[in-house]
Amino acid sequence: MGHSVTVRDISSEWYDTTGKVERLYWREEQLWVRLRSRDGRCLALRWSQTDLPPLTPLTVVHTPFFSPQILVDLVRHLQHRGLPSPTARRPPS
């Protein structure tokens, strides 16, 4: 994965820690991030504790049919091919 992320939850002991995303997973109906900090520590954080873009209610309400890893790999593949993200083409509601 390797996307650089910073912890932005000021109540976290890891506030302002930067690292690379190793894995995304669902736990207690929330999306979590496994982050490898620059000094080598492995941290488990809720998505909302990071500087990653906020999740939309639609994303949180519906359980994915594919594992989070497969979805992330698909998005990376589409980005690599230069295709716009699916959310960029969503019609207005």
PyMOL Python script that loads the backbone (N, CA, C, O; Angstrom):
from pymol import cmd

cmd.read_pdbstr("""\
ATOM      1  N   MET A   1       0.841  -1.155   0.000  1.00  0.00           N
ATOM      2  CA  MET A   1       0.000   0.000   0.000  1.00  0.00           C
ATOM      3  C   MET A   1       0.897   1.232   0.000  1.00  0.00           C
ATOM      4  O   MET A   1       1.043   1.891  -1.030  1.00  0.00           O
ATOM      5  N   GLY A   2       1.496   1.548   1.139  1.00  0.00           N
ATOM      6  CA  GLY A   2       2.525   2.553   1.182  1.00  0.00           C
ATOM      7  C   GLY A   2       2.100   4.007   1.170  1.00  0.00           C
ATOM      8  O   GLY A   2       2.965   4.876   1.066  1.00  0.00           O
ATOM      9  N   HIS A   3       0.817   4.322   1.271  1.00  0.00           N
ATOM     10  CA  HIS A   3       0.375   5.707   1.284  1.00  0.00           C
ATOM     11  C   HIS A   3       0.813   6.353   2.597  1.00  0.00           C
ATOM     12  O   HIS A   3       0.614   5.772   3.665  1.00  0.00           O
ATOM     13  N   SER A   4       1.405   7.542   2.534  1.00  0.00           N
ATOM     14  CA  SER A   4       1.851   8.241   3.734  1.00  0.00           C
ATOM     15  C   SER A   4       0.659   8.877   4.457  1.00  0.00           C
ATOM     16  O   SER A   4      -0.164   9.559   3.847  1.00  0.00           O
ATOM     17  N   VAL A   5       0.587   8.639   5.765  1.00  0.00           N
ATOM     18  CA  VAL A   5      -0.535   9.099   6.586  1.00  0.00           C
ATOM     19  C   VAL A   5       0.019   9.698   7.880  1.00  0.00           C
ATOM     20  O   VAL A   5       1.056   9.267   8.386  1.00  0.00           O
ATOM     21  N   THR A   6      -0.694  10.702   8.405  1.00  0.00           N
ATOM     22  CA  THR A   6      -0.324  11.313   9.676  1.00  0.00           C
ATOM     23  C   THR A   6      -1.492  11.175  10.650  1.00  0.00           C
ATOM     24  O   THR A   6      -2.652  11.345  10.274  1.00  0.00           O
ATOM     25  N   VAL A   7      -1.172  10.865  11.903  1.00  0.00           N
ATOM     26  CA  VAL A   7      -2.196  10.768  12.947  1.00  0.00           C
ATOM     27  C   VAL A   7      -2.603  12.185  13.329  1.00  0.00           C
ATOM     28  O   VAL A   7      -1.754  12.998  13.696  1.00  0.00           O
ATOM     29  N   ARG A   8      -3.914  12.491  13.244  1.00  0.00           N
ATOM     30  CA  ARG A   8      -4.424  13.843  13.494  1.00  0.00           C
ATOM     31  C   ARG A   8      -5.370  13.925  14.690  1.00  0.00           C
ATOM     32  O   ARG A   8      -5.923  14.990  14.964  1.00  0.00           O
ATOM     33  N   ASP A   9      -5.564  12.829  15.397  1.00  0.00           N
ATOM     34  CA  ASP A   9      -6.410  12.840  16.593  1.00  0.00           C
ATOM     35  C   ASP A   9      -5.563  13.346  17.761  1.00  0.00           C
ATOM     36  O   ASP A   9      -4.659  12.650  18.223  1.00  0.00           O
ATOM     37  N   ILE A  10      -5.859  14.564  18.238  1.00  0.00           N
ATOM     38  CA  ILE A  10      -5.016  15.164  19.280  1.00  0.00           C
ATOM     39  C   ILE A  10      -5.092  14.411  20.605  1.00  0.00           C
ATOM     40  O   ILE A  10      -4.224  14.588  21.460  1.00  0.00           O
ATOM     41  N   SER A  11      -6.116  13.574  20.792  1.00  0.00           N
ATOM     42  CA  SER A  11      -6.207  12.797  22.029  1.00  0.00           C
ATOM     43  C   SER A  11      -5.363  11.515  21.964  1.00  0.00           C
ATOM     44  O   SER A  11      -5.218  10.817  22.968  1.00  0.00           O
ATOM     45  N   SER A  12      -4.813  11.209  20.792  1.00  0.00           N
ATOM     46  CA  SER A  12      -4.015   9.997  20.626  1.00  0.00           C
ATOM     47  C   SER A  12      -2.580  10.237  21.074  1.00  0.00           C
ATOM     48  O   SER A  12      -2.013  11.305  20.843  1.00  0.00           O
ATOM     49  N   GLU A  13      -2.001   9.223  21.721  1.00  0.00           N
ATOM     50  CA  GLU A  13      -0.590   9.332  22.092  1.00  0.00           C
ATOM     51  C   GLU A  13       0.315   9.372  20.864  1.00  0.00           C
ATOM     52  O   GLU A  13       1.484   9.742  20.968  1.00  0.00           O
ATOM     53  N   TRP A  14      -0.213   8.995  19.714  1.00  0.00           N
ATOM     54  CA  TRP A  14       0.559   8.975  18.469  1.00  0.00           C
ATOM     55  C   TRP A  14       0.315  10.222  17.617  1.00  0.00           C
ATOM     56  O   TRP A  14       0.694  10.250  16.446  1.00  0.00           O
ATOM     57  N   TYR A  15      -0.316  11.254  18.191  1.00  0.00           N
ATOM     58  CA  TYR A  15      -0.610  12.490  17.444  1.00  0.00           C
ATOM     59  C   TYR A  15       0.634  12.979  16.702  1.00  0.00           C
ATOM     60  O   TYR A  15       1.733  13.017  17.255  1.00  0.00           O
ATOM     61  N   ASP A  16       0.437  13.345  15.456  1.00  0.00           N
ATOM     62  CA  ASP A  16       1.464  13.893  14.565  1.00  0.00           C
ATOM     63  C   ASP A  16       2.496  12.857  14.105  1.00  0.00           C
ATOM     64  O   ASP A  16       3.488  13.215  13.469  1.00  0.00           O
ATOM     65  N   THR A  17       2.271  11.575  14.422  1.00  0.00           N
ATOM     66  CA  THR A  17       3.142  10.509  13.933  1.00  0.00           C
ATOM     67  C   THR A  17       2.813  10.254  12.467  1.00  0.00           C
ATOM     68  O   THR A  17       1.643  10.187  12.087  1.00  0.00           O
ATOM     69  N   THR A  18       3.833  10.117  11.661  1.00  0.00           N
ATOM     70  CA  THR A  18       3.658   9.845  10.229  1.00  0.00           C
ATOM     71  C   THR A  18       4.188   8.453   9.917  1.00  0.00           C
ATOM     72  O   THR A  18       5.169   7.992  10.499  1.00  0.00           O
ATOM     73  N   GLY A  19       3.509   7.801   8.980  1.00  0.00           N
ATOM     74  CA  GLY A  19       3.952   6.477   8.569  1.00  0.00           C
ATOM     75  C   GLY A  19       3.265   6.055   7.287  1.00  0.00           C
ATOM     76  O   GLY A  19       2.572   6.840   6.640  1.00  0.00           O
ATOM     77  N   LYS A  20       3.472   4.809   6.939  1.00  0.00           N
ATOM     78  CA  LYS A  20       2.906   4.239   5.713  1.00  0.00           C
ATOM     79  C   LYS A  20       1.780   3.275   6.057  1.00  0.00           C
ATOM     80  O   LYS A  20       1.880   2.501   7.009  1.00  0.00           O
ATOM     81  N   VAL A  21       0.705   3.330   5.271  1.00  0.00           N
ATOM     82  CA  VAL A  21      -0.413   2.404   5.451  1.00  0.00           C
ATOM     83  C   VAL A  21       0.033   1.014   5.020  1.00  0.00           C
ATOM     84  O   VAL A  21       0.536   0.827   3.912  1.00  0.00           O
ATOM     85  N   GLU A  22      -0.158   0.040   5.911  1.00  0.00           N
ATOM     86  CA  GLU A  22       0.156  -1.348   5.579  1.00  0.00           C
ATOM     87  C   GLU A  22      -1.094  -2.152   5.254  1.00  0.00           C
ATOM     88  O   GLU A  22      -1.068  -3.071   4.436  1.00  0.00           O
ATOM     89  N   ARG A  23      -2.198  -1.782   5.921  1.00  0.00           N
ATOM     90  CA  ARG A  23      -3.415  -2.573   5.752  1.00  0.00           C
ATOM     91  C   ARG A  23      -4.618  -1.765   6.207  1.00  0.00           C
ATOM     92  O   ARG A  23      -4.523  -0.942   7.118  1.00  0.00           O
ATOM     93  N   LEU A  24      -5.753  -2.012   5.559  1.00  0.00           N
ATOM     94  CA  LEU A  24      -7.041  -1.463   5.981  1.00  0.00           C
ATOM     95  C   LEU A  24      -7.933  -2.637   6.353  1.00  0.00           C
ATOM     96  O   LEU A  24      -7.901  -3.676   5.693  1.00  0.00           O
ATOM     97  N   TYR A  25      -8.727  -2.481   7.401  1.00  0.00           N
ATOM     98  CA  TYR A  25      -9.623  -3.564   7.802  1.00  0.00           C
ATOM     99  C   TYR A  25     -10.804  -2.999   8.582  1.00  0.00           C
ATOM    100  O   TYR A  25     -10.743  -1.897   9.127  1.00  0.00           O
ATOM    101  N   TRP A  26     -11.884  -3.783   8.621  1.00  0.00           N
ATOM    102  CA  TRP A  26     -13.093  -3.406   9.352  1.00  0.00           C
ATOM    103  C   TRP A  26     -13.042  -4.035  10.720  1.00  0.00           C
ATOM    104  O   TRP A  26     -12.707  -5.211  10.862  1.00  0.00           O
ATOM    105  N   ARG A  27     -13.381  -3.241  11.744  1.00  0.00           N
ATOM    106  CA  ARG A  27     -13.445  -3.731  13.116  1.00  0.00           C
ATOM    107  C   ARG A  27     -14.516  -2.920  13.836  1.00  0.00           C
ATOM    108  O   ARG A  27     -14.500  -1.690  13.807  1.00  0.00           O
ATOM    109  N   GLU A  28     -15.438  -3.613  14.474  1.00  0.00           N
ATOM    110  CA  GLU A  28     -16.515  -2.946  15.190  1.00  0.00           C
ATOM    111  C   GLU A  28     -17.251  -1.945  14.287  1.00  0.00           C
ATOM    112  O   GLU A  28     -17.595  -0.842  14.713  1.00  0.00           O
ATOM    113  N   GLU A  29     -17.481  -2.349  13.043  1.00  0.00           N
ATOM    114  CA  GLU A  29     -18.180  -1.550  12.032  1.00  0.00           C
ATOM    115  C   GLU A  29     -17.500  -0.218  11.730  1.00  0.00           C
ATOM    116  O   GLU A  29     -18.154   0.737  11.309  1.00  0.00           O
ATOM    117  N   GLN A  30     -16.193  -0.157  11.946  1.00  0.00           N
ATOM    118  CA  GLN A  30     -15.407   1.025  11.604  1.00  0.00           C
ATOM    119  C   GLN A  30     -14.210   0.578  10.781  1.00  0.00           C
ATOM    120  O   GLN A  30     -13.696  -0.527  10.948  1.00  0.00           O
ATOM    121  N   LEU A  31     -13.779   1.462   9.888  1.00  0.00           N
ATOM    122  CA  LEU A  31     -12.590   1.179   9.087  1.00  0.00           C
ATOM    123  C   LEU A  31     -11.354   1.560   9.892  1.00  0.00           C
ATOM    124  O   LEU A  31     -11.259   2.665  10.424  1.00  0.00           O
ATOM    125  N   TRP A  32     -10.418   0.636   9.970  1.00  0.00           N
ATOM    126  CA  TRP A  32      -9.175   0.847  10.715  1.00  0.00           C
ATOM    127  C   TRP A  32      -7.995   0.816   9.756  1.00  0.00           C
ATOM    128  O   TRP A  32      -8.073   0.252   8.665  1.00  0.00           O
ATOM    129  N   VAL A  33      -6.908   1.430  10.184  1.00  0.00           N
ATOM    130  CA  VAL A  33      -5.682   1.522   9.396  1.00  0.00           C
ATOM    131  C   VAL A  33      -4.547   0.918  10.217  1.00  0.00           C
ATOM    132  O   VAL A  33      -4.356   1.275  11.379  1.00  0.00           O
ATOM    133  N   ARG A  34      -3.798   0.008   9.613  1.00  0.00           N
ATOM    134  CA  ARG A  34      -2.553  -0.441  10.242  1.00  0.00           C
ATOM    135  C   ARG A  34      -1.448   0.397   9.630  1.00  0.00           C
ATOM    136  O   ARG A  34      -1.222   0.369   8.421  1.00  0.00           O
ATOM    137  N   LEU A  35      -0.768   1.140  10.480  1.00  0.00           N
ATOM    138  CA  LEU A  35       0.230   2.116  10.048  1.00  0.00           C
ATOM    139  C   LEU A  35       1.601   1.689  10.545  1.00  0.00           C
ATOM    140  O   LEU A  35       1.748   1.306  11.705  1.00  0.00           O
ATOM    141  N   ARG A  36       2.603   1.752   9.680  1.00  0.00           N
ATOM    142  CA  ARG A  36       3.986   1.491  10.083  1.00  0.00           C
ATOM    143  C   ARG A  36       4.658   2.857  10.195  1.00  0.00           C
ATOM    144  O   ARG A  36       4.897   3.529   9.192  1.00  0.00           O
ATOM    145  N   SER A  37       4.962   3.262  11.446  1.00  0.00           N
ATOM    146  CA  SER A  37       5.546   4.590  11.655  1.00  0.00           C
ATOM    147  C   SER A  37       6.966   4.639  11.099  1.00  0.00           C
ATOM    148  O   SER A  37       7.581   3.607  10.830  1.00  0.00           O
ATOM    149  N   ARG A  38       7.468   5.850  10.935  1.00  0.00           N
ATOM    150  CA  ARG A  38       8.816   6.013  10.378  1.00  0.00           C
ATOM    151  C   ARG A  38       9.889   5.380  11.247  1.00  0.00           C
ATOM    152  O   ARG A  38      10.947   4.993  10.752  1.00  0.00           O
ATOM    153  N   ASP A  39       9.615   5.273  12.563  1.00  0.00           N
ATOM    154  CA  ASP A  39      10.605   4.640  13.449  1.00  0.00           C
ATOM    155  C   ASP A  39      10.357   3.135  13.610  1.00  0.00           C
ATOM    156  O   ASP A  39      10.979   2.487  14.452  1.00  0.00           O
ATOM    157  N   GLY A  40       9.435   2.576  12.789  1.00  0.00           N
ATOM    158  CA  GLY A  40       9.244   1.137  12.735  1.00  0.00           C
ATOM    159  C   GLY A  40       8.112   0.573  13.574  1.00  0.00           C
ATOM    160  O   GLY A  40       7.835  -0.624  13.495  1.00  0.00           O
ATOM    161  N   ARG A  41       7.447   1.400  14.378  1.00  0.00           N
ATOM    162  CA  ARG A  41       6.334   0.903  15.191  1.00  0.00           C
ATOM    163  C   ARG A  41       5.127   0.582  14.310  1.00  0.00           C
ATOM    164  O   ARG A  41       4.881   1.247  13.304  1.00  0.00           O
ATOM    165  N   CYS A  42       4.382  -0.446  14.705  1.00  0.00           N
ATOM    166  CA  CYS A  42       3.150  -0.826  14.016  1.00  0.00           C
ATOM    167  C   CYS A  42       1.983  -0.317  14.859  1.00  0.00           C
ATOM    168  O   CYS A  42       1.833  -0.708  16.016  1.00  0.00           O
ATOM    169  N   LEU A  43       1.152   0.562  14.274  1.00  0.00           N
ATOM    170  CA  LEU A  43       0.045   1.182  14.999  1.00  0.00           C
ATOM    171  C   LEU A  43      -1.281   0.792  14.359  1.00  0.00           C
ATOM    172  O   LEU A  43      -1.384   0.701  13.136  1.00  0.00           O
ATOM    173  N   ALA A  44      -2.288   0.564  15.184  1.00  0.00           N
ATOM    174  CA  ALA A  44      -3.653   0.309  14.709  1.00  0.00           C
ATOM    175  C   ALA A  44      -4.494   1.519  15.103  1.00  0.00           C
ATOM    176  O   ALA A  44      -4.624   1.837  16.285  1.00  0.00           O
ATOM    177  N   LEU A  45      -5.065   2.189  14.103  1.00  0.00           N
ATOM    178  CA  LEU A  45      -5.820   3.427  14.326  1.00  0.00           C
ATOM    179  C   LEU A  45      -7.126   3.395  13.553  1.00  0.00           C
ATOM    180  O   LEU A  45      -7.212   2.811  12.473  1.00  0.00           O
ATOM    181  N   ARG A  46      -8.151   4.038  14.126  1.00  0.00           N
ATOM    182  CA  ARG A  46      -9.367   4.217  13.354  1.00  0.00           C
ATOM    183  C   ARG A  46      -9.076   5.184  12.208  1.00  0.00           C
ATOM    184  O   ARG A  46      -8.286   6.116  12.360  1.00  0.00           O
ATOM    185  N   TRP A  47      -9.712   4.961  11.075  1.00  0.00           N
ATOM    186  CA  TRP A  47      -9.564   5.821   9.899  1.00  0.00           C
ATOM    187  C   TRP A  47      -9.718   7.288  10.292  1.00  0.00           C
ATOM    188  O   TRP A  47      -8.965   8.148   9.836  1.00  0.00           O
ATOM    189  N   SER A  48     -10.711   7.560  11.149  1.00  0.00           N
ATOM    190  CA  SER A  48     -11.022   8.932  11.538  1.00  0.00           C
ATOM    191  C   SER A  48      -9.910   9.596  12.348  1.00  0.00           C
ATOM    192  O   SER A  48      -9.923  10.816  12.512  1.00  0.00           O
ATOM    193  N   GLN A  49      -8.961   8.831  12.851  1.00  0.00           N
ATOM    194  CA  GLN A  49      -7.856   9.398  13.621  1.00  0.00           C
ATOM    195  C   GLN A  49      -6.717   9.878  12.729  1.00  0.00           C
ATOM    196  O   GLN A  49      -5.741  10.446  13.219  1.00  0.00           O
ATOM    197  N   THR A  50      -6.836   9.657  11.440  1.00  0.00           N
ATOM    198  CA  THR A  50      -5.754   9.993  10.505  1.00  0.00           C
ATOM    199  C   THR A  50      -6.136  11.182   9.635  1.00  0.00           C
ATOM    200  O   THR A  50      -7.242  11.715   9.734  1.00  0.00           O
ATOM    201  N   ASP A  51      -5.207  11.584   8.788  1.00  0.00           N
ATOM    202  CA  ASP A  51      -5.494  12.665   7.841  1.00  0.00           C
ATOM    203  C   ASP A  51      -6.041  12.143   6.513  1.00  0.00           C
ATOM    204  O   ASP A  51      -6.074  12.874   5.523  1.00  0.00           O
ATOM    205  N   LEU A  52      -6.472  10.873   6.490  1.00  0.00           N
ATOM    206  CA  LEU A  52      -7.117  10.335   5.294  1.00  0.00           C
ATOM    207  C   LEU A  52      -8.462  11.036   5.105  1.00  0.00           C
ATOM    208  O   LEU A  52      -9.050  11.490   6.087  1.00  0.00           O
ATOM    209  N   PRO A  53      -8.964  11.138   3.877  1.00  0.00           N
ATOM    210  CA  PRO A  53     -10.225  11.849   3.649  1.00  0.00           C
ATOM    211  C   PRO A  53     -11.376  11.221   4.432  1.00  0.00           C
ATOM    212  O   PRO A  53     -11.405  10.004   4.621  1.00  0.00           O
ATOM    213  N   PRO A  54     -12.323  12.042   4.889  1.00  0.00           N
ATOM    214  CA  PRO A  54     -13.449  11.496   5.654  1.00  0.00           C
ATOM    215  C   PRO A  54     -14.268  10.515   4.827  1.00  0.00           C
ATOM    216  O   PRO A  54     -14.392  10.656   3.610  1.00  0.00           O
ATOM    217  N   LEU A  55     -14.822   9.524   5.507  1.00  0.00           N
ATOM    218  CA  LEU A  55     -15.689   8.552   4.845  1.00  0.00           C
ATOM    219  C   LEU A  55     -17.078   9.149   4.722  1.00  0.00           C
ATOM    220  O   LEU A  55     -17.531   9.878   5.604  1.00  0.00           O
ATOM    221  N   THR A  56     -17.739   8.840   3.640  1.00  0.00           N
ATOM    222  CA  THR A  56     -19.115   9.301   3.462  1.00  0.00           C
ATOM    223  C   THR A  56     -20.049   8.359   4.208  1.00  0.00           C
ATOM    224  O   THR A  56     -19.688   7.204   4.434  1.00  0.00           O
ATOM    225  N   PRO A  57     -21.230   8.809   4.596  1.00  0.00           N
ATOM    226  CA  PRO A  57     -22.170   7.907   5.281  1.00  0.00           C
ATOM    227  C   PRO A  57     -22.468   6.649   4.476  1.00  0.00           C
ATOM    228  O   PRO A  57     -22.625   5.574   5.055  1.00  0.00           O
ATOM    229  N   LEU A  58     -22.550   6.762   3.159  1.00  0.00           N
ATOM    230  CA  LEU A  58     -22.808   5.604   2.311  1.00  0.00           C
ATOM    231  C   LEU A  58     -21.716   4.555   2.499  1.00  0.00           C
ATOM    232  O   LEU A  58     -22.003   3.359   2.552  1.00  0.00           O
ATOM    233  N   THR A  59     -20.466   5.001   2.600  1.00  0.00           N
ATOM    234  CA  THR A  59     -19.350   4.085   2.772  1.00  0.00           C
ATOM    235  C   THR A  59     -19.468   3.330   4.093  1.00  0.00           C
ATOM    236  O   THR A  59     -19.151   2.143   4.156  1.00  0.00           O
ATOM    237  N   VAL A  60     -19.912   3.995   5.130  1.00  0.00           N
ATOM    238  CA  VAL A  60     -19.972   3.396   6.452  1.00  0.00           C
ATOM    239  C   VAL A  60     -21.176   2.477   6.609  1.00  0.00           C
ATOM    240  O   VAL A  60     -21.081   1.450   7.282  1.00  0.00           O
ATOM    241  N   VAL A  61     -22.299   2.823   6.005  1.00  0.00           N
ATOM    242  CA  VAL A  61     -23.539   2.074   6.191  1.00  0.00           C
ATOM    243  C   VAL A  61     -23.501   0.723   5.506  1.00  0.00           C
ATOM    244  O   VAL A  61     -23.954  -0.267   6.081  1.00  0.00           O
ATOM    245  N   HIS A  62     -22.977   0.655   4.302  1.00  0.00           N
ATOM    246  CA  HIS A  62     -23.002  -0.579   3.520  1.00  0.00           C
ATOM    247  C   HIS A  62     -21.757  -1.419   3.767  1.00  0.00           C
ATOM    248  O   HIS A  62     -20.632  -0.924   3.702  1.00  0.00           O
ATOM    249  N   THR A  63     -21.978  -2.685   4.047  1.00  0.00           N
ATOM    250  CA  THR A  63     -20.881  -3.618   4.197  1.00  0.00           C
ATOM    251  C   THR A  63     -20.353  -3.961   2.809  1.00  0.00           C
ATOM    252  O   THR A  63     -21.134  -4.315   1.927  1.00  0.00           O
ATOM    253  N   PRO A  64     -19.041  -3.862   2.599  1.00  0.00           N
ATOM    254  CA  PRO A  64     -18.515  -4.141   1.265  1.00  0.00           C
ATOM    255  C   PRO A  64     -18.675  -5.616   0.887  1.00  0.00           C
ATOM    256  O   PRO A  64     -18.641  -6.502   1.741  1.00  0.00           O
ATOM    257  N   PHE A  65     -18.848  -5.850  -0.399  1.00  0.00           N
ATOM    258  CA  PHE A  65     -18.944  -7.215  -0.901  1.00  0.00           C
ATOM    259  C   PHE A  65     -17.557  -7.814  -1.096  1.00  0.00           C
ATOM    260  O   PHE A  65     -17.403  -9.033  -1.171  1.00  0.00           O
ATOM    261  N   PHE A  66     -16.553  -6.951  -1.176  1.00  0.00           N
ATOM    262  CA  PHE A  66     -15.171  -7.382  -1.340  1.00  0.00           C
ATOM    263  C   PHE A  66     -14.380  -6.981  -0.102  1.00  0.00           C
ATOM    264  O   PHE A  66     -14.781  -6.077   0.631  1.00  0.00           O
ATOM    265  N   SER A  67     -13.274  -7.643   0.126  1.00  0.00           N
ATOM    266  CA  SER A  67     -12.450  -7.272   1.273  1.00  0.00           C
ATOM    267  C   SER A  67     -11.885  -5.867   1.051  1.00  0.00           C
ATOM    268  O   SER A  67     -11.691  -5.455  -0.093  1.00  0.00           O
ATOM    269  N   PRO A  68     -11.621  -5.135   2.124  1.00  0.00           N
ATOM    270  CA  PRO A  68     -11.041  -3.797   1.974  1.00  0.00           C
ATOM    271  C   PRO A  68      -9.744  -3.817   1.156  1.00  0.00           C
ATOM    272  O   PRO A  68      -9.491  -2.892   0.383  1.00  0.00           O
ATOM    273  N   GLN A  69      -8.924  -4.854   1.315  1.00  0.00           N
ATOM    274  CA  GLN A  69      -7.658  -4.926   0.580  1.00  0.00           C
ATOM    275  C   GLN A  69      -7.903  -5.000  -0.927  1.00  0.00           C
ATOM    276  O   GLN A  69      -7.193  -4.360  -1.702  1.00  0.00           O
ATOM    277  N   ILE A  70      -8.894  -5.769  -1.341  1.00  0.00           N
ATOM    278  CA  ILE A  70      -9.199  -5.878  -2.765  1.00  0.00           C
ATOM    279  C   ILE A  70      -9.687  -4.535  -3.307  1.00  0.00           C
ATOM    280  O   ILE A  70      -9.309  -4.132  -4.407  1.00  0.00           O
ATOM    281  N   LEU A  71     -10.525  -3.844  -2.534  1.00  0.00           N
ATOM    282  CA  LEU A  71     -11.012  -2.537  -2.980  1.00  0.00           C
ATOM    283  C   LEU A  71      -9.877  -1.528  -3.105  1.00  0.00           C
ATOM    284  O   LEU A  71      -9.833  -0.761  -4.067  1.00  0.00           O
ATOM    285  N   VAL A  72      -8.968  -1.523  -2.150  1.00  0.00           N
ATOM    286  CA  VAL A  72      -7.821  -0.612  -2.209  1.00  0.00           C
ATOM    287  C   VAL A  72      -6.953  -0.941  -3.418  1.00  0.00           C
ATOM    288  O   VAL A  72      -6.513  -0.042  -4.133  1.00  0.00           O
ATOM    289  N   ASP A  73      -6.708  -2.227  -3.645  1.00  0.00           N
ATOM    290  CA  ASP A  73      -5.912  -2.635  -4.802  1.00  0.00           C
ATOM    291  C   ASP A  73      -6.584  -2.206  -6.102  1.00  0.00           C
ATOM    292  O   ASP A  73      -5.902  -1.792  -7.040  1.00  0.00           O
ATOM    293  N   LEU A  74      -7.906  -2.298  -6.172  1.00  0.00           N
ATOM    294  CA  LEU A  74      -8.638  -1.882  -7.368  1.00  0.00           C
ATOM    295  C   LEU A  74      -8.467  -0.380  -7.600  1.00  0.00           C
ATOM    296  O   LEU A  74      -8.199   0.045  -8.724  1.00  0.00           O
ATOM    297  N   VAL A  75      -8.619   0.418  -6.555  1.00  0.00           N
ATOM    298  CA  VAL A  75      -8.453   1.867  -6.689  1.00  0.00           C
ATOM    299  C   VAL A  75      -7.028   2.198  -7.132  1.00  0.00           C
ATOM    300  O   VAL A  75      -6.833   3.044  -8.005  1.00  0.00           O
ATOM    301  N   ARG A  76      -6.046   1.547  -6.544  1.00  0.00           N
ATOM    302  CA  ARG A  76      -4.649   1.786  -6.945  1.00  0.00           C
ATOM    303  C   ARG A  76      -4.442   1.438  -8.421  1.00  0.00           C
ATOM    304  O   ARG A  76      -3.760   2.162  -9.146  1.00  0.00           O
ATOM    305  N   HIS A  77      -5.031   0.332  -8.854  1.00  0.00           N
ATOM    306  CA  HIS A  77      -4.914  -0.077 -10.253  1.00  0.00           C
ATOM    307  C   HIS A  77      -5.534   0.980 -11.173  1.00  0.00           C
ATOM    308  O   HIS A  77      -4.947   1.348 -12.191  1.00  0.00           O
ATOM    309  N   LEU A  78      -6.733   1.468 -10.805  1.00  0.00           N
ATOM    310  CA  LEU A  78      -7.397   2.489 -11.626  1.00  0.00           C
ATOM    311  C   LEU A  78      -6.589   3.786 -11.651  1.00  0.00           C
ATOM    312  O   LEU A  78      -6.466   4.424 -12.697  1.00  0.00           O
ATOM    313  N   GLN A  79      -6.044   4.170 -10.512  1.00  0.00           N
ATOM    314  CA  GLN A  79      -5.228   5.385 -10.463  1.00  0.00           C
ATOM    315  C   GLN A  79      -3.971   5.230 -11.312  1.00  0.00           C
ATOM    316  O   GLN A  79      -3.556   6.164 -11.998  1.00  0.00           O
ATOM    317  N   HIS A  80      -3.373   4.051 -11.260  1.00  0.00           N
ATOM    318  CA  HIS A  80      -2.165   3.784 -12.048  1.00  0.00           C
ATOM    319  C   HIS A  80      -2.449   3.900 -13.550  1.00  0.00           C
ATOM    320  O   HIS A  80      -1.595   4.346 -14.316  1.00  0.00           O
ATOM    321  N   ARG A  81      -3.637   3.501 -13.956  1.00  0.00           N
ATOM    322  CA  ARG A  81      -4.018   3.584 -15.368  1.00  0.00           C
ATOM    323  C   ARG A  81      -4.467   4.979 -15.754  1.00  0.00           C
ATOM    324  O   ARG A  81      -4.757   5.233 -16.923  1.00  0.00           O
ATOM    325  N   GLY A  82      -4.531   5.904 -14.773  1.00  0.00           N
ATOM    326  CA  GLY A  82      -4.909   7.277 -15.063  1.00  0.00           C
ATOM    327  C   GLY A  82      -6.401   7.494 -15.167  1.00  0.00           C
ATOM    328  O   GLY A  82      -6.842   8.517 -15.692  1.00  0.00           O
ATOM    329  N   LEU A  83      -7.196   6.541 -14.671  1.00  0.00           N
ATOM    330  CA  LEU A  83      -8.646   6.697 -14.715  1.00  0.00           C
ATOM    331  C   LEU A  83      -9.107   7.496 -13.503  1.00  0.00           C
ATOM    332  O   LEU A  83      -8.526   7.356 -12.426  1.00  0.00           O
ATOM    333  N   PRO A  84     -10.132   8.328 -13.647  1.00  0.00           N
ATOM    334  CA  PRO A  84     -10.634   9.081 -12.492  1.00  0.00           C
ATOM    335  C   PRO A  84     -11.265   8.139 -11.473  1.00  0.00           C
ATOM    336  O   PRO A  84     -11.732   7.055 -11.821  1.00  0.00           O
ATOM    337  N   SER A  85     -11.273   8.560 -10.219  1.00  0.00           N
ATOM    338  CA  SER A  85     -11.884   7.724  -9.183  1.00  0.00           C
ATOM    339  C   SER A  85     -13.385   7.615  -9.436  1.00  0.00           C
ATOM    340  O   SER A  85     -13.976   8.521 -10.024  1.00  0.00           O
ATOM    341  N   PRO A  86     -14.013   6.512  -9.000  1.00  0.00           N
ATOM    342  CA  PRO A  86     -15.451   6.325  -9.215  1.00  0.00           C
ATOM    343  C   PRO A  86     -16.277   7.450  -8.598  1.00  0.00           C
ATOM    344  O   PRO A  86     -17.330   7.794  -9.134  1.00  0.00           O
ATOM    345  N   THR A  87     -15.831   8.028  -7.493  1.00  0.00           N
ATOM    346  CA  THR A  87     -16.604   9.093  -6.853  1.00  0.00           C
ATOM    347  C   THR A  87     -16.606  10.361  -7.687  1.00  0.00           C
ATOM    348  O   THR A  87     -17.520  11.176  -7.560  1.00  0.00           O
ATOM    349  N   ALA A  88     -15.611  10.546  -8.534  1.00  0.00           N
ATOM    350  CA  ALA A  88     -15.551  11.737  -9.381  1.00  0.00           C
ATOM    351  C   ALA A  88     -16.622  11.696 -10.470  1.00  0.00           C
ATOM    352  O   ALA A  88     -17.017  12.739 -10.993  1.00  0.00           O
ATOM    353  N   ARG A  89     -17.096  10.487 -10.815  1.00  0.00           N
ATOM    354  CA  ARG A  89     -18.092  10.361 -11.875  1.00  0.00           C
ATOM    355  C   ARG A  89     -19.491  10.173 -11.348  1.00  0.00           C
ATOM    356  O   ARG A  89     -20.425  10.017 -12.135  1.00  0.00           O
ATOM    357  N   ARG A  90     -19.667  10.182 -10.033  1.00  0.00           N
ATOM    358  CA  ARG A  90     -20.990   9.944  -9.444  1.00  0.00           C
ATOM    359  C   ARG A  90     -21.911  11.115  -9.782  1.00  0.00           C
ATOM    360  O   ARG A  90     -21.533  12.269  -9.579  1.00  0.00           O
ATOM    361  N   PRO A  91     -23.119  10.838 -10.298  1.00  0.00           N
ATOM    362  CA  PRO A  91     -24.044  11.921 -10.610  1.00  0.00           C
ATOM    363  C   PRO A  91     -24.538  12.607  -9.348  1.00  0.00           C
ATOM    364  O   PRO A  91     -24.605  11.974  -8.294  1.00  0.00           O
ATOM    365  N   PRO A  92     -24.888  13.894  -9.427  1.00  0.00           N
ATOM    366  CA  PRO A  92     -25.383  14.592  -8.236  1.00  0.00           C
ATOM    367  C   PRO A  92     -26.698  13.985  -7.769  1.00  0.00           C
ATOM    368  O   PRO A  92     -27.503  13.522  -8.578  1.00  0.00           O
ATOM    369  N   SER A  93     -26.908  13.992  -6.451  1.00  0.00           N
ATOM    370  CA  SER A  93     -28.150  13.400  -5.922  1.00  0.00           C
ATOM    371  C   SER A  93     -29.164  14.457  -5.589  1.00  0.00           C
ATOM    372  O   SER A  93     -30.262  14.138  -5.135  1.00  0.00           O
TER     373      SER A  93
END
""", "prot")
cmd.dss("prot")
cmd.show_as("cartoon", "prot")
cmd.util.cbc("prot")
cmd.orient("prot")
